[in-house]
Amino acid sequence: MTKKMHYVSQLYKIGKLLKIVKVVLSVLSLGTFYLVWESLTRPVSHRVAVN
């Protein structure tokens, strides 16, 4: 019984980790998409001036 409980808790931890990883990945991809969109829509001279 304790072995099964341990297994379940491990699965739960892994599931939580995967959820966190999924959120981080989606945020990163959104950020990347935003940066690409910004660089495509803004004129280059303006971007250079900001940097």
SVG drawing of the C-alpha trace seen along z (x, -y; Angstrom):
<svg xmlns="http://www.w3.org/2000/svg" viewBox="-2 -56 23 58">
<polyline fill="none" stroke="black" stroke-width="0.4" points="0.0,0.0 2.7,-2.5 4.5,-1.6 1.4,-2.5 1.0,-5.8 4.6,-6.6 4.1,-5.9 1.0,-8.1 2.7,-11.0 5.6,-10.7 3.2,-10.8 1.5,-13.9 4.9,-15.6 5.8,-14.8 2.4,-16.1 2.9,-19.4 6.4,-19.8 5.0,-19.1 2.3,-21.7 4.9,-24.2 7.1,-23.4 4.1,-23.7 3.3,-27.1 6.9,-28.3 7.2,-27.0 3.9,-28.7 5.1,-32.0 8.5,-31.7 6.9,-31.0 4.5,-33.9 7.4,-36.2 9.4,-35.0 6.4,-35.5 6.0,-39.0 9.6,-39.9 9.5,-38.6 6.3,-40.5 7.8,-43.7 10.9,-43.4 8.9,-42.7 6.3,-45.5 8.6,-48.3 11.0,-50.0 14.6,-49.1 15.8,-52.6 13.4,-53.0 14.5,-49.7 18.2,-50.7 17.4,-54.0 15.7,-52.3 18.7,-50.0"/>
</svg>
